[in-house]
Amino acid sequence: MKINYVSLNKQSKDQSQKLLKIFRDCLNKSIFVNGDEVSKFEKKVSRKCGTKYAVALNSGTDALTLALKLVGIKKGDEVITPPNSFISSTSSIIHLGAKPVFVDTAEDQNIDANKIEKKITKKTKAIMPVHLTGRICEMNEIIKISKKYKIPVIEDAAQSIGSKYYDKPAGSIGDIGCFSTHPLKNLNACGDGGFLTTNNKQYYILAKSLQNNGMLGRNEVKHFGYLSRMDVLQASILDYRLDKLDEVIKKRRSNFRLYKKLLDRTKIFFPDEKKYQFNTYHTFVIQVEKRDELINFLKKKHIQTAIHYPIPIHKQAAYINKFGKEKYLNTETQSKKILTLPINQYLTEKEIIYISKNVNSFYK
Ligand SMILES: Cc1ncc(COP(=O)(O)O)c(C=O)c1O
């Protein structure tokens, strides 16, 4: 048996007829940007995320940049965030001249909400938790702090479309939610894409203009903006795939349940899903001793795995050169133990049994 970490080719094959029709329709219409399909997707995805508004963009990275801009982040400000995310959770802060202030992670790899308040200073102008792996952070605690200090919350929900926390969808809990529709995400485009969500009309109006070079209509510009539009082709693909998202999530959740049943939890750690959580398993990360040996062992059994993320952001040369050395114990310990097992919706039960058997046998 040979198991790849991702199965995008299976998805492309499975959906090729419909995707080709979307491509053809797009060519026939020849309206490639700012078309009605983009507004249609925005309306549909805002409903899915439980917010009044969504703005379609060309990446999750741009969603973060625009969100930070919308809450007024500028040079010298501080933004609280965890050090164990994809690099753009931090680079988006740095590009606006602000300073990322890291808070270490809890055992589930999400930001430790109990450690946030200690890091707040007069310069703190936003809190940006990252809902890693499709699990929402402890938002009740975070929102409490946000209200106490009047600091806006930007949810980096790039990995968590459809996830819920006390029944509230990701992206609807903070002031702004930021999503990625990168090909590897649960809701994925055939290229780069992303969007932001909000209930704040001012943010919505400003974001709509900022993503289109600051234009209001065709000729007027009130604020200098960016070019960060989602194109019509990607919006049409996402509109189609959004109808399938619940199915994707259902399959990933059922894959998780099977892993939970099969993996030897005396040797393999992964956090349970709490009663108030609805996790969507963008990734399934286990924490184990002898991680690198396990990777090689699985490779020999033709099982591909991944690590999200092997080098924490504060350990990256780009960060150390700018801010010097810092230490975040849990993040660093986890970075040596974490291993992402395949969990995509195209995996079969047989394949999960094969992966679990092999992981267990390595620790026997
Ligand atoms: C947590 C997190 N934040 C931000 C991003 C950036 O999204 P994109 O790749 O669409 O720019 C990603 C995507 O990998 C992510 O996983």
The ligand as a MOL file (V3000), in Angstrom:
LIG
                    3D

  0  0  0     0  0            999 V3000
M  V30 BEGIN CTAB
M  V30 COUNTS 16 16 0 0 0
M  V30 BEGIN ATOM
M  V30 1 C -2.6200 29.4080 10.0330 0
M  V30 2 C -2.4000 30.0010 8.7000 0
M  V30 3 N -2.3920 31.3360 8.5740 0
M  V30 4 C -2.2270 31.9300 7.3850 0
M  V30 5 C -2.0590 31.2060 6.2280 0
M  V30 6 C -1.8270 31.8890 4.9330 0
M  V30 7 O -2.7610 31.5610 3.9440 0
M  V30 8 P -2.3640 31.6190 2.3940 0
M  V30 9 O -1.4120 30.5350 2.1110 0
M  V30 10 O -3.6640 31.4730 1.6820 0
M  V30 11 O -1.7640 32.9740 2.1520 0
M  V30 12 C -2.0810 29.8070 6.2960 0
M  V30 13 C -1.9290 28.9810 5.0870 0
M  V30 14 O -1.1110 28.1070 4.9910 0
M  V30 15 C -2.2410 29.1940 7.5570 0
M  V30 16 O -2.2710 27.8530 7.6850 0
M  V30 END ATOM
M  V30 BEGIN BOND
M  V30 1 1 1 2
M  V30 2 1 2 3
M  V30 3 2 2 15
M  V30 4 2 3 4
M  V30 5 1 4 5
M  V30 6 1 5 6
M  V30 7 2 5 12
M  V30 8 1 6 7
M  V30 9 1 7 8
M  V30 10 2 8 9
M  V30 11 1 8 10
M  V30 12 1 8 11
M  V30 13 1 12 13
M  V30 14 1 12 15
M  V30 15 2 13 14
M  V30 16 1 15 16
M  V30 END BOND
M  V30 END CTAB
M  END
